Amino acid sequence: MTAGNTSGMPNRRSRTRILTSIPIPTSVVVLIVISTLAVSLSGCVYESEVTDNSHHVDLTEYHAEVMGHLQIIIEFWNRTTTLFNEHEYAACREECERLDERNKEYASSIGSFEQVIAESSLTESDDMYYEAQFKILHAIHNNTNQSAFDLSLACGYASEGNDRKARICAERASRHINSFYANIDRFNTNVNVSNTGSRNFVPPVPDDYESSSPDPLNATSHEVSIPAEIPDPYYLTKTTFQNTHDEVKRLLGKGFITPYEGFVFDCSEMSSYIEWKLECHNITAYIATKDNWDGVYGHAWVIVPLKKGKCLAIEPTISAAEGSFGEEMITYDQKYFVYDHLFEDIYDASEFFGADEWDWWNKLKLR
């Protein structure tokens, strides 16, 4: 998964949809591909030959340390994906935990290297080179964090027999691992660019990059398909409300009559229903998700931008408690404004997680 967003609401007109790759039928197939990819690329991390006689320190040692940690991470991925493919889910989760520790060591080595670079005398060209490379190294660290977390979740769901959730998490893991290897390719590209004397260094791949899609640096456009499972028409314009606390409170009413049920009618279905109801009343609303919520599983909720630039959040599962009311779902707690993904509508959310993650229309009893 990506870092949380704290910069406010995106512009509704300018937001681009998050695209997924061609659906893969099972998580096992996804990670067989990943395992093969890991083996084929495990030896492809080059060591830069960029040097500067004005350096007062030997950068080779620090560079080698970072590359050594990265090589260890690649070896971990070979073992971890093999365990997942062999349905050794407990062992796979343990390996994910070890991978997380190795990734922390890798991040520490990057920090040490950056400190040395900051204290060194660099040419303008070398300064640009290292700036570009550190961005990619940090992106690789984030790719590893997100993919290890998602794969661990996939193992947990698979152990419980929840194949749908396992597939979703494994597909997310595969996207992050694809980004991991794509960033290694870009690191190597920058080494070659520097050796030619050019300064046209490439940046890390975007967070929603997928190796099965065209490289975003050269992509021109994507077609977005609307999942067939979503009712059509979906959003129906009704009475016009305004984006205020009181009007959101009115629309939430007394909450849900359908009880909360994990993996059936949970935070995702509740959130998508609330977003639908608000949008149908002309209130702008977004579905927010975070992959690691309170150290447990993922979570979904709703964010509403209010007038004068403020926002409120809606915690949908609050109304699952007996005797609670819709207004109790409204919160201004800052943790609800740090998220991994913010979806403009049901189509964005379904493109990323699948329509069956949000299908309240198949499960909800309205009060």
GUDREN-637690 format. One record per atom (N, C-alpha, C): x, y, z. Coordinates in steps of 0.05 Angstrom, whole numbers, padded with zeros to 5 digits, always signed. Atoms other than C-alpha are relative to their C-alpha. Example, Ala and Ser with C-alpha at 12.3 -4.5 7.8 and 13.67 -1.06 7.14 Angstrom:
BEGIN
+00018-00024+00000+00246-00090+00156+00018+00024+00000-00016-00024-00001+00273-00021+00143-00015+00022+00014
This chain:
BEGIN
+00010-00018+00000+00000+00000+00000+00014+00024+00000-00012-00026+00001+00023+00084-00007-00003+00014+00026+00001-00015-00025+00034+00136+00047-00026+00014+00002+00025-00014-00005-00026+00170+00079+00000+00028-00011+00003-00027+00011-00052+00235+00050-00010+00019+00021+00009-00019-00020-00057+00295+00096-00003+00027-00012-00001-00027+00013-00058+00351+00045-00028+00010-00007+00027-00009+00006-00134+00358+00040-00012-00015-00023+00015+00015+00020-00185+00338-00012+00011+00006-00028-00008-00004+00028-00166+00328-00085-00021+00015-00015+00018-00013+00017-00197+00369-00139-00017-00021-00015+00017+00021+00012-00257+00328-00163+00004-00001-00030-00002+00000+00030-00247+00349-00236+00027-00011-00009-00026+00007+00009-00173+00335-00238+00009-00028+00009-00009+00026-00009-00170+00268-00203+00000-00021-00022-00001+00021+00020-00149+00209-00246-00008-00026+00013+00008+00026-00011-00178+00140-00237+00023-00018+00005-00021+00020-00006-00136+00086-00205-00007-00025-00016+00005+00023+00018-00131+00029-00256+00013-00025+00011-00011+00026-00007-00121-00044-00242+00007-00015-00025-00007+00016+00023-00091-00096-00287-00022-00019-00008+00019+00020+00007-00129-00150-00323-00005-00019+00023+00005+00017-00024-00164-00190-00267+00013-00027-00003-00013+00026-00001-00126-00252-00247-00017-00018+00017+00020+00017-00014-00169-00311-00225+00006-00008+00028-00006+00009-00027-00131-00333-00164+00025+00013+00010-00024-00011-00012-00079-00306-00116+00024-00017-00005-00022+00018+00005-00037-00367-00128+00013+00006-00026-00011-00007+00026-00029-00351-00201+00015+00026+00001-00013-00026-00002-00012-00279-00184+00028-00003+00010-00026+00001-00012+00046-00299-00140+00018-00020-00013-00018+00017+00016+00072-00354-00185+00014+00018-00020-00012-00019+00019+00084-00298-00235+00021+00017+00015-00019-00016-00016+00117-00256-00180+00025-00016+00006-00023+00016-00007+00162-00313-00159+00019-00003-00024-00016+00003+00024+00185-00324-00230+00015+00026-00006-00012-00026+00005+00198-00249-00238+00023+00005+00020-00021-00004-00020+00238-00248-00173+00025-00014-00007-00024+00015+00008+00284-00302-00197+00014+00012-00023-00012-00011+00024+00295-00270-00264+00014+00027+00004-00011-00026-00004+00312-00202-00235+00019+00002+00023-00015-00001-00025+00350-00221-00172+00029+00008-00004-00028-00008+00004+00417-00207-00204+00003+00026-00016-00001-00023+00018+00399-00143-00240+00004+00027+00014-00005-00025-00013+00417-00090-00188+00029+00008-00005-00027-00008+00006+00477-00054-00215+00011+00018+00022-00013-00019-00018+00527-00016-00173+00011+00023-00016-00008-00024+00015+00539+00055-00196+00030+00003+00001-00029-00005+00002+00608+00072-00221+00005+00031+00001-00002-00028-00002+00594+00146-00211+00018+00008+00023-00019-00008-00021+00652+00177-00173+00006+00029-00003-00007-00028+00000+00676+00247-00156+00026+00003+00016-00026-00002-00014+00749+00262-00139-00001+00020+00022+00001-00020-00021+00726+00320-00095-00013-00012+00026+00011+00012-00024+00693+00271-00046+00022-00004+00020-00019+00005-00022+00727+00268+00021-00005-00027+00013+00006+00027-00011+00696+00200+00035-00003-00019-00023+00004+00021+00021+00692+00135-00003-00029-00008+00000+00029+00005+00002+00620+00129-00026-00005-00029-00007+00004+00027+00009+00630+00059-00053-00009-00018+00022+00008+00017-00023+00624+00027+00016-00029+00003+00007+00028-00006-00007+00558+00061+00031-00019-00010-00022+00017+00009+00022+00530+00046-00038-00002-00031+00001+00000+00029-00001+00550-00027-00031-00018-00011+00023+00017+00009-00023+00515-00032+00037-00030+00001-00008+00028-00003+00009+00449-00006+00007-00007-00022-00019+00006+00020+00020+00454-00053-00052+00000-00028+00013+00000+00026-00014+00470-00111-00005-00026-00006+00014+00026+00003-00013+00407-00099+00035-00022-00005-00021+00020+00003+00021+00367-00094-00029+00001-00029-00012-00002+00028+00009+00394-00161-00053-00012-00019+00019+00012+00018-00021+00373-00193+00013-00030+00001-00002+00030-00002+00003+00302-00166+00003-00009-00016-00024+00008+00016+00023+00299-00197-00066+00000-00030+00007-00002+00028-00008+00321-00264-00037-00024-00007+00019+00024+00004-00017+00266-00257+00016-00025-00004-00017+00023+00003+00016+00215-00247-00038-00001-00027-00015-00001+00027+00012+00237-00311-00073-00011-00021+00019+00010+00020-00020+00225-00351-00009-00029+00005+00007+00027-00006-00010+00162-00315+00012-00022-00007-00021+00020+00007+00020+00125-00322-00054-00002-00030-00005+00001+00029+00003+00145-00395-00059-00017-00012+00022+00016+00010-00023+00115-00408+00010-00030+00005-00005+00028-00006+00005+00050-00373-00011-00011-00019-00021+00009+00017+00022+00045-00413-00075-00003-00029+00009+00002+00027-00011+00055-00477-00035-00020-00002+00023+00021-00001-00021-00001-00456+00013+00011-00003+00028-00012+00000-00026+00047-00452+00071-00005+00027+00012+00008-00027-00007+00010-00392+00098+00013+00010+00027-00012-00007-00026+00036-00392+00170+00030+00007-00004-00028-00005+00005+00108-00397+00146+00004+00025-00017-00001-00023+00017+00095-00344+00094-00003+00026+00016+00003-00023-00017+00070-00295+00146+00024+00006+00017-00025-00004-00016+00131-00307+00189+00022+00012-00018-00021-00010+00018+00175-00294+00128-00006+00030-00006+00007-00028+00004+00136-00229+00116+00010+00017+00023-00009-00015-00024+00153-00207+00187+00030+00003-00001-00030-00002+00003+00227-00222+00175+00007+00020-00022-00005-00018+00022+00223-00185+00110-00004+00029+00009+00004-00027-00010+00195-00125+00146+00024+00010+00016-00024-00008-00015+00255-00125+00193+00023+00006-00019-00021-00005+00020+00303-00130+00134-00005+00027-00014+00006-00025+00014+00267-00072+00101+00007+00024+00018-00008-00022-00018+00278-00029+00163+00030+00004+00000-00029-00003+00001+00352-00044+00160+00008+00013-00027-00005-00012+00026+00351-00026+00086-00005+00030+00001+00006-00029-00003+00317+00041+00103+00021+00014+00016-00021-00012-00017+00369+00054+00156+00026+00005-00017-00024-00003+00016+00425+00042+00106-00003+00023-00020+00005-00023+00018+00392+00091+00057+00005+00026+00015-00003-00024-00016+00390+00143+00113+00030+00007+00005-00029-00005-00004+00464+00134+00128+00014+00010-00025-00012-00008+00025+00482+00139+00055-00007+00029-00007+00008-00028+00005+00441+00203+00048+00015+00020+00016-00015-00018-00018+00476+00234+00107+00028+00004-00011-00027-00002+00011+00544+00219+00076+00000+00018-00025+00002-00016+00025+00522+00248+00009-00004+00030+00007+00006-00028-00008+00496+00311+00044+00025+00014+00009-00024-00012-00011+00564+00322+00076+00023-00001-00020-00021+00003+00020+00603+00308+00012+00000+00024-00020-00001-00020+00021+00626+00356-00042-00006-00013-00027+00009+00013+00024+00589+00338-00105+00000+00020-00023+00005-00017+00024+00588+00364-00176-00030+00002-00003+00029-00003+00005+00521+00389-00200-00012-00025-00012+00010+00024+00013+00513+00328-00243-00004-00023+00020+00002+00021-00021+00527+00280-00185-00022+00005+00019+00021-00007-00019+00481+00318-00140-00028-00007-00012+00025+00007+00013+00424+00309-00190-00003-00031-00001+00001+00029+00001+00442+00236-00198-00009-00013+00026+00006+00012-00026+00440+00219-00124-00028+00008+00009+00027-00008-00007+00376+00259-00114-00020-00018-00014+00018+00017+00015+00342+00218-00168+00000-00029+00011-00002+00027-00009+00369+00152-00142-00012-00004+00028+00011+00003-00027+00350+00164-00069-00031+00000-00001+00029+00001+00003+00278+00178-00091-00009-00028-00008+00007+00027+00009+00277+00110-00125+00005-00020+00023-00005+00018-00022+00309+00075-00065-00021+00002+00021+00022-00003-00019+00256+00104-00019-00026-00012-00011+00024+00012+00011+00202+00083-00067+00001-00031+00002-00004+00029-00003+00230+00012-00066-00006-00009+00029+00006+00005-00028+00227+00014+00010-00030-00001+00005+00029-00001-00003+00154+00034+00007-00014-00023-00015+00011+00023+00014+00138-00019-00046+00002-00025+00017-00004+00024-00017+00167-00072+00001-00019+00000+00024+00019-00002-00023+00127-00046+00060-00028-00009-00008+00027+00005+00008+00062-00048+00023-00005-00028-00009+00003+00027+00010+00072-00114-00012+00002-00021+00022-00002+00019-00022+00094-00150+00051-00025+00000+00017+00025-00002-00016+00034-00124+00089-00023-00014-00014+00022+00011+00015-00015-00143+00034+00003-00031-00002-00004+00029+00002+00016-00213+00026-00006-00013+00026+00006+00012-00027+00012-00225+00101-00030-00001+00004+00030+00000-00002-00062-00205+00099-00011-00023-00017+00010+00021+00017-00073-00252+00040+00004-00027+00013-00005+00025-00014-00042-00309+00080-00021-00004+00022+00019+00002-00022-00088-00294+00139-00028-00007-00011+00027+00006+00012-00151-00293+00095-00001-00028-00012-00001+00027+00012-00129-00356+00058-00002-00021+00022+00001+00020-00023-00119-00392+00125-00029-00002+00011+00027+00000-00010-00190-00372+00144-00020-00011-00021+00017+00011+00021-00217-00399+00078-00015+00022-00016+00013-00022+00014-00237-00330+00053+00016+00006-00026-00015-00002+00024-00212-00338-00018-00003+00027-00014+00005-00026+00013-00243-00273-00043+00019+00022+00011-00017-00019-00013-00207-00230+00008+00030-00006-00005-00028+00008+00005-00143-00270-00002+00009+00009-00028-00006-00007+00028-00146-00258-00077+00004+00030-00002-00002-00029+00001-00157-00183-00068+00027+00010+00011-00025-00008-00013-00098-00176-00020+00024-00009-00016-00022+00011+00016-00053-00220-00063+00004+00017-00026-00002-00017+00024-00069-00178-00125+00012+00027+00007-00012-00025-00009-00052-00115-00086+00030-00004+00004-00029+00006-00005+00014-00147-00064+00014-00002-00027-00013+00003+00025+00029-00165-00136+00005+00027-00014-00003-00027+00012+00019-00093-00159+00024+00014+00013-00023-00013-00013+00068-00068-00106+00026-00013-00007-00025+00014+00007+00119-00122-00123+00008+00007-00029-00006-00009+00027+00113-00104-00196+00014+00028+00000-00012-00027-00003+00128-00032-00176+00029-00002+00011-00026+00004-00011+00187-00057-00135+00021-00006-00021-00019+00007+00021+00220-00089-00195+00002+00021-00022-00001-00022+00019+00201-00032-00241+00018+00022+00010-00018-00020-00011+00237+00015-00194+00029-00008-00001-00027+00010+00003+00298-00029-00195+00010+00005-00029-00007-00006+00028+00297-00023-00271+00007+00029-00004-00005-00028+00003+00294+00052-00264+00026+00009+00013-00025-00005-00013+00351+00053-00215+00023-00006-00019-00021+00009+00019+00393+00015-00266+00001+00019-00024+00001-00019+00022+00369+00062-00321+00016+00026+00006-00014-00024-00008+00395+00122-00282+00031-00004+00001-00029+00006+00001+00463+00088-00274+00011+00003-00028-00009-00002+00028+00468+00081-00349-00001+00028-00011+00002-00028+00008+00444+00152-00360+00024+00016+00010-00022-00015-00011+00497+00179-00314+00026-00007-00013-00025+00009+00013+00552+00138-00347+00003+00012-00028-00002-00012+00026+00535+00171-00413+00004+00030+00002-00004-00028-00004+00542+00240-00383-00026+00016-00001+00026-00014+00002+00468+00257-00390-00011+00005+00028+00013-00006-00025+00425+00287-00335-00030-00006-00001+00028+00006+00004+00358+00260-00360-00008-00025+00017+00006+00022-00019+00345+00217-00298-00030-00005+00002+00028+00007-00002+00280+00180-00291-00009-00001+00029+00010+00001-00028+00236+00185-00228-00010-00028+00007+00013+00025-00007+00206+00127-00189-00026-00004-00014+00026+00004+00013+00145+00094-00218-00022+00010+00019+00022-00008-00017+00078+00121-00193-00010-00022+00018+00010+00020-00018+00044+00086-00135-00019-00020-00012+00020+00018+00012-00010+00057-00180+00011-00013-00025-00012+00012+00023+00040+00032-00231-00004-00030+00000+00001+00029+00002+00032-00039-00257+00017-00008-00024-00019+00007+00021+00085-00074-00298-00014-00011-00024+00014+00011+00023+00031-00106-00342-00013+00023-00016+00010-00023+00015+00009-00035-00363+00023+00014-00014-00021-00016+00013+00047+00012-00409+00014+00018+00021-00015-00017-00019+00101+00052-00373-00013+00027+00001+00014-00026-00002+00066+00115-00346+00017+00023-00012-00016-00022+00012+00125+00157-00372-00007+00003-00029+00006-00001+00029+00103+00139-00443-00029-00005-00006+00028+00006+00005+00029+00124-00433-00015+00025-00009+00016-00022+00010-00022+00167-00468-00028+00000+00012+00027+00001-00011-00090+00143-00444-00007-00028+00007+00010+00026-00008-00127+00086-00411-00030+00000-00003+00029+00002+00000-00197+00062-00421-00009-00012+00027+00010+00008-00026-00237+00053-00357-00027-00014-00004+00025+00015+00003-00291-00001-00356-00015+00001+00026+00017+00000-00024-00349+00003-00307-00008-00028+00005+00007+00028-00006-00359-00063-00271-00030-00005-00004+00028+00006+00007-00423-00097-00294-00017-00004+00025+00016+00006-00024-00443-00114-00222-00014+00024+00012+00011-00025-00012-00458-00041-00204-00027+00006-00014+00026-00007+00012-00532-00022-00215+00004+00024-00019-00001-00022+00020-00543+00024-00275-00028+00009-00006-00018-00021-00011-00561+00079-00263+00005-00005+00030-00007+00004-00028-00527+00081-00196-00006+00025+00017+00005-00025-00015-00527+00154-00172-00026+00013-00011+00025-00012+00007-00597+00183-00172-00003+00027+00014+00002-00027-00012-00606+00258-00161-00027+00003+00013+00025-00005-00015-00657+00273-00107+00000+00029+00010+00001-00026-00012-00669+00332-00061+00028+00011+00003-00026-00013-00002-00611+00381-00061+00006+00008+00029-00010-00008-00026-00574+00385+00005+00026+00015-00003-00026-00015+00001-00511+00424+00023+00020-00015+00017-00021+00013-00015-00444+00401+00049+00005+00014+00027-00002-00010-00027-00455+00420+00121-00003-00022+00020+00002+00021-00021-00450+00381+00186-00029-00007+00005+00028+00005-00007-00525+00388+00201-00014-00016-00022+00014+00014+00022-00547+00364+00132+00010-00028-00003-00011+00027+00000-00500+00305+00133-00013-00016+00023+00012+00012-00023-00528+00289+00202-00029-00009-00006+00028+00006+00007-00600+00292+00175-00001-00025-00018+00001+00022+00019-00584+00243+00119+00009-00027+00013-00008+00025-00014-00550+00193+00166-00022-00012+00017+00023+00009-00014-00614+00189+00205+00007-00016+00025-00005+00017-00023-00614+00132+00255+00019-00023-00006-00020+00021+00006-00561+00091+00221-00011-00024-00014+00007+00025+00014-00565+00020+00195-00018-00018+00017+00015+00021-00014-00617-00032+00213+00013-00027-00005-00014+00024+00006-00577-00086+00179+00025-00002+00017-00023+00001-00018-00526-00111+00230+00027-00004-00014-00027+00004+00010-00451-00110+00219+00006-00030-00001-00009+00027+00002-00424-00176+00194+00026-00001-00017-00026+00000+00013-00350-00185+00177-00001-00016-00026-00003+00012+00026-00335-00203+00104-00027-00002-00015+00026+00001+00014-00410-00197+00087-00011+00029-00002+00009-00028+00000-00437-00128+00108+00017+00014+00021-00018-00012-00019-00379-00092+00140+00006+00029-00009-00006-00029+00005-00344-00024+00135-00001+00008-00029-00001-00008+00028-00336-00026+00060-00028+00003-00012+00028-00003+00010-00410-00039+00044-00013+00024+00013+00012-00023-00015-00431+00011+00098+00010+00026-00012-00011-00025+00011-00384+00064+00070-00011+00006-00028+00010-00005+00028-00406+00054-00002-00029+00009+00000+00028-00008-00001-00479+00060+00018-00002+00029+00009+00001-00028-00010-00467+00125+00057+00009+00019-00022-00010-00017+00022-00426+00154-00001-00022+00003-00022+00022-00001+00020-00483+00135-00049-00023+00018+00009+00022-00016-00010-00537+00166-00005+00006+00030+00000-00008-00028+00000-00499+00231+00004+00002+00011-00028-00003-00010+00027-00482+00237-00069-00027+00003-00014+00027-00002+00012-00555+00224-00089-00015+00025+00010+00011-00024-00010-00572+00284-00046+00018+00025-00005-00017-00022+00009-00520+00327-00080+00022+00009+00020-00022-00005-00019-00469+00323-00023+00025-00014-00009-00025+00012+00008-00398+00311-00045+00011-00018+00022-00011+00019-00020-00369+00250-00010+00020-00018-00014-00022+00017+00010-00308+00205-00018+00001-00025+00018-00005+00025-00015-00294+00133+00003+00030-00001+00006-00028+00002-00008-00229+00129+00042+00007-00028+00010-00008+00026-00010-00190+00066+00057+00029+00001+00011-00027+00003-00010-00128+00047+00097+00005-00030+00004-00006+00029+00000-00094-00021+00091+00006-00010+00028-00008+00009-00027-00068-00023+00163-00013+00018+00020+00015-00016-00019-00120+00004+00211+00003-00011+00028-00004+00008-00028-00101+00001+00284+00015-00027+00002-00016+00024-00001-00052-00055+00268-00015-00026-00006+00016+00024+00005-00107-00103+00247-00004-00002-00031+00005+00003+00028-00141-00109+00179-00006+00028-00012+00007-00025+00013-00160-00056+00128-00026+00012+00009+00024-00013-00009-00215-00006+00139-00009+00020-00021+00012-00020+00018-00262+00039+00099-00018+00018+00015+00019-00019-00012-00300+00101+00117-00005+00022-00021+00008-00021+00019-00327+00165+00085+00010+00027+00010-00008-00027-00006-00299+00235+00082-00017+00020-00016+00017-00020+00013-00342+00296+00066+00014+00027+00003-00011-00028-00001-00311+00364+00048-00023+00019+00006+00020-00020-00008-00351+00419+00083+00006+00027-00013-00004-00027+00009-00359+00491+00064+00022+00012+00017-00022-00015-00013-00302+00538+00084+00025-00017+00003-00025+00015+00001-00250+00484+00071+00004-00021+00021-00003+00021-00020-00262+00438+00130-00011-00027-00011+00010+00027+00007-00278+00363+00127-00010-00014+00024+00008+00018-00021-00315+00313+00169+00003-00028-00010-00002+00028+00007-00307+00238+00170-00024-00015+00011+00023+00017-00009-00361+00184+00178+00011-00028+00005-00008+00028-00007-00343+00120+00215-00025-00017-00001+00026+00013+00004-00398+00074+00189-00006-00022+00020+00005+00023-00018-00389+00016+00239-00010+00009+00027+00010-00009-00026-00408+00060+00298-00030-00007+00003+00029+00005-00002-00482+00051+00282-00006-00029+00002+00005+00029-00003-00473-00024+00286-00006-00007+00029+00005+00004-00029-00477-00016+00362-00029+00005+00006+00028-00002-00006-00546-00026+00390-00006+00027+00014+00008-00025-00013-00581+00040+00407+00015+00024-00010-00015-00023+00010-00533+00085+00369-00015+00013-00023+00013-00015+00021-00554+00138+00319+00020+00009-00021-00017-00008+00022-00528+00162+00253+00019+00022+00006-00018-00023-00006-00500+00227+00281+00025-00008+00015-00023+00009-00015-00453+00187+00325+00022-00010-00019-00020+00009+00020-00417+00164+00261+00018+00023-00008-00015-00023+00009-00393+00235+00248+00024+00005+00019-00024-00005-00017-00322+00249+00273+00019+00020-00014-00021-00018+00011-00266+00300+00265+00027-00009+00010-00025+00012-00009-00213+00254+00294+00020+00000-00024-00020-00003+00021-00149+00268+00254+00009-00026-00013-00009+00026+00011-00133+00194+00244-00017-00007-00025+00018+00006+00023-00192+00192+00194+00008+00016-00025-00008-00016+00023-00157+00242+00149+00028-00008-00009-00024+00012+00010-00096+00198+00139-00008-00027-00012+00010+00024+00014-00111+00145+00087+00019-00008-00022-00016+00010+00022-00080+00102+00033-00012+00006-00027+00014-00005+00025-00133+00112-00020-00025+00017+00006+00024-00016-00002-00188+00163-00031-00014-00002-00027+00014+00005+00025-00240+00144-00083-00023+00020-00004+00020-00020+00006-00284+00194-00117-00028-00012-00001+00026+00012+00003-00341+00146-00130+00002-00031+00000+00001+00029-00001-00363+00073-00132+00016-00013-00022-00014+00011+00023-00330+00063-00200+00030+00000+00006-00029+00000-00007-00261+00084-00175+00006-00022+00020-00004+00020-00021-00268+00040-00113-00002-00028-00011+00004+00026+00012-00292-00019-00154+00023-00008-00019-00023+00005+00018-00236-00012-00205+00024-00011+00016-00024+00006-00016-00186-00019-00148-00004-00026+00016+00005+00022-00018-00218-00070-00101-00019-00021-00011+00020+00018+00010-00273-00103-00142-00027+00009+00010+00027-00010-00007-00348-00087-00141-00011-00016+00024+00012+00016-00022-00364-00145-00093+00010+00009+00028-00009-00010-00026-00325-00109-00038-00019+00021+00010+00017-00023-00007-00377-00052-00039-00029-00005-00004+00027+00004+00010-00442-00085-00060-00022+00000+00021+00021-00003-00020-00489-00059-00006-00027-00005-00012+00026+00003+00012-00545-00062-00057-00010-00029+00000+00008+00028-00002-00545-00138-00051-00006-00009+00029+00000+00009-00028-00545-00139+00025-00015+00018+00020+00009-00020-00019-00576-00077+00057-00031+00000+00003+00028-00005-00006-00643-00072+00092-00001+00029+00010+00001-00029-00007-00661+00002+00095-00020+00005+00022+00017-00008-00022-00690+00034+00157-00020+00021-00009
